[in-house]
């Protein structure tokens, strides 16, 4: 019984430490606050069942992959379900509170979220995994289950679209400041 209690404590500590980042990742992927929380919850449920096996490896990487997989699965089923009413313009005040005054970057975040909404789901996933999660092209390809060349072309198309948004500063889209 003690082993189970230790497992629960370790999992709880992981959830407390990493759930904010996972929800932020999911929000960036799907653009909907409620759906993002559901995606993370489902991924954490699956991780809990396998916690003894993944705890010694890279638990964050495992759960991050599970969040991406849940998102992709949701996208495949979405055509047959209701669509959420939320938008990516909904801000996560708790996440941004640690950065400083939440009002300082609201307009830029709104512009960025609107620009991300113009991308295809693959382009958006590539941008989020490359820049928010700081994954390499190879890691991004592995997470999305596609070839590195597919990542490169989606990345290029996405940056081209983002550069065309005049409200974005050059620093957001890989230009010179």
Secondary structure per residue as TSV (DSSP state, phi and psi in degrees):
chain	resnum	aa	ss	phi	psi
A	1	X	-	360.0	-34.6
A	2	X	H	-64.3	-35.8
A	3	X	H	-62.6	-40.5
A	4	X	H	-65.7	-39.1
A	5	X	H	-65.1	-40.8
A	6	X	H	-64.3	-39.7
A	7	X	H	-61.9	-45.8
A	8	X	H	-63.0	-40.9
A	9	X	H	-64.6	-43.2
A	10	X	H	-63.2	-43.6
A	11	X	H	-65.8	-43.0
A	12	X	H	-60.8	-42.7
A	13	X	H	-62.0	-40.7
A	14	X	H	-62.0	-46.7
A	15	X	H	-62.5	-44.1
A	16	X	H	-62.9	-41.6
A	17	X	H	-75.6	-33.5
A	18	X	H	-115.9	-9.3
A	19	X	H	-64.3	-34.4
A	20	X	H	-61.0	-44.1
A	21	X	H	-68.0	-38.0
A	22	X	H	-66.0	-41.2
A	23	X	H	-65.9	-40.1
A	24	X	H	-61.4	-44.5
A	25	X	H	-58.8	-48.0
A	26	X	H	-63.5	-38.8
A	27	X	H	-63.8	-40.2
A	28	X	H	-66.7	-34.8
A	29	X	H	-70.7	-46.2
A	30	X	H	-104.3	-20.0
A	31	X	S	76.9	13.8
A	32	X	-	-136.5	123.2
A	33	X	H	-62.9	-45.7
A	34	X	H	-67.6	-45.2
A	35	X	H	-62.0	-39.1
A	36	X	H	-59.2	-44.4
A	37	X	H	-64.6	-38.5
A	38	X	H	-64.9	-41.6
A	39	X	H	-62.1	-44.4
A	40	X	H	-66.5	-42.2
A	41	X	H	-59.0	-45.1
A	42	X	H	-64.1	-42.5
A	43	X	H	-63.5	-40.8
A	44	X	H	-67.5	-35.8
A	45	X	H	-60.0	-45.2
A	46	X	H	-66.3	-38.6
A	47	X	H	-66.2	-37.8
A	48	X	H	-60.3	-39.1
A	49	X	H	-64.9	-26.2
A	50	X	T	-112.0	14.1
A	51	X	H	-56.3	-39.0
A	52	X	H	-60.1	-33.7
A	53	X	H	-83.5	-34.5
A	54	X	H	-94.1	-16.3
A	55	X	T	-58.7	-37.6
A	56	X	T	-80.0	-20.0
A	57	X	S	-86.3	-120.4
A	58	X	-	-119.4	84.3
A	59	X	H	-62.5	-37.1
A	60	X	H	-65.5	-43.5
A	61	X	H	-60.5	-40.4
A	62	X	H	-63.3	-48.6
A	63	X	H	-70.0	-36.4
A	64	X	H	-59.1	-45.1
A	65	X	H	-61.7	-39.9
A	66	X	H	-64.4	-38.1
A	67	X	H	-64.2	-45.7
A	68	X	H	-62.4	-43.4
A	69	X	H	-62.5	-41.5
A	70	X	H	-62.4	-41.3
A	71	X	H	-62.5	-46.7
A	72	X	H	-64.1	-39.0
A	73	X	H	-64.2	-41.7
A	74	X	H	-62.5	-41.3
A	75	X	H	-61.3	-39.1
A	76	X	H	-67.0	-34.2
A	77	X	H	-88.8	-13.6
A	78	X	H	-59.1	-34.7
A	79	X	T	-61.1	-22.9
A	80	X	T	-101.3	4.3
A	81	X	S	-124.8	178.3
A	82	X	-	-68.5	151.3
A	83	X	-	-98.4	141.3
A	84	X	-	-67.6	152.0
A	85	X	-	-91.6	-9.7
A	86	X	-	-72.5	163.1
A	87	X	-	-127.8	165.4
A	88	X	T	-72.6	-8.0
A	89	X	T	-74.0	-12.2
A	90	X	-	-68.5	125.5
A	91	X	-	-98.0	148.5
A	92	X	-	-95.2	91.6
A	93	X	H	-62.1	-36.6
A	94	X	H	-62.8	-40.8
A	95	X	H	-65.9	-41.5
A	96	X	H	-84.7	-12.6
A	97	X	H	-61.7	-34.6
A	98	X	T	-69.5	-18.1
A	99	X	T	-78.5	-24.8
A	100	X	S	141.5	-146.9
A	101	X	-	-64.7	119.7
A	102	X	T	-61.0	-25.0
A	103	X	T	-75.0	-19.8
A	104	X	T	-61.4	-39.1
A	105	X	T	-114.4	13.9
A	106	X	H	-61.7	-46.5
A	107	X	H	-62.2	-42.1
A	108	X	H	-65.4	-38.8
A	109	X	H	-66.9	-38.1
A	110	X	H	-63.8	-42.6
A	111	X	H	-64.3	-43.8
A	112	X	H	-63.5	-44.0
A	113	X	H	-62.2	-40.8
A	114	X	H	-64.2	-39.6
A	115	X	H	-67.0	-39.9
A	116	X	H	-64.0	-31.6
A	117	X	H	-65.7	-20.3
A	118	X	T	-82.0	-12.3
A	119	X	S	-82.8	155.8
A	120	X	-	-69.9	165.6
A	121	X	H	-62.8	-36.2
A	122	X	H	-69.4	-44.0
A	123	X	H	-61.6	-42.1
A	124	X	H	-63.6	-44.4
A	125	X	H	-61.8	-41.3
A	126	X	H	-62.9	-47.3
A	127	X	H	-62.1	-44.9
A	128	X	I	-64.3	-46.1
A	129	X	I	-68.6	-36.2
A	130	X	I	-74.0	-42.8
A	131	X	I	-102.0	-34.4
A	132	X	I	-83.1	-46.1
A	133	X	S	-90.9	-8.0
A	134	X	-	57.6	42.1
A	135	X	-	-88.3	153.7
A	136	X	-	-75.9	172.0
A	137	X	H	-60.9	-42.7
A	138	X	H	-64.7	-42.3
A	139	X	H	-65.4	-40.9
A	140	X	H	-63.0	-43.0
A	141	X	H	-61.0	-41.1
A	142	X	H	-64.8	-44.5
A	143	X	H	-63.0	-41.8
A	144	X	H	-86.7	-9.7
A	145	X	T	71.2	36.3
A	146	X	S	-130.7	173.0
A	147	X	-	-73.9	154.7
A	148	X	H	-59.9	-37.5
A	149	X	H	-61.0	-36.0
A	150	X	H	-65.2	-39.7
A	151	X	H	-64.0	-45.1
A	152	X	H	-61.0	-44.5
A	153	X	H	-70.4	-39.6
A	154	X	H	-64.9	-39.6
A	155	X	H	-62.3	-45.5
A	156	X	H	-62.6	-46.4
A	157	X	H	-62.7	-41.6
A	158	X	H	-64.9	-44.8
A	159	X	H	-64.1	-36.9
A	160	X	H	-61.9	-43.4
A	161	X	H	-65.1	-42.2
A	162	X	H	-67.8	-35.7
A	163	X	H	-66.1	-23.8
A	164	X	T	-78.8	-8.5
A	165	X	-	-86.1	108.6
A	166	X	T	-64.6	-26.7
A	167	X	T	-73.2	-17.7
A	168	X	S	-80.9	136.6
A	169	X	-	-73.8	161.2
A	170	X	T	-61.6	-26.9
A	171	X	T	-67.9	-26.4
A	172	X	T	-74.6	-29.9
A	173	X	T	-118.2	28.7
A	174	X	T	79.2	15.0
A	175	X	-	-91.7	-173.8
A	176	X	-	-91.1	137.3
A	177	X	-	-78.8	360.0
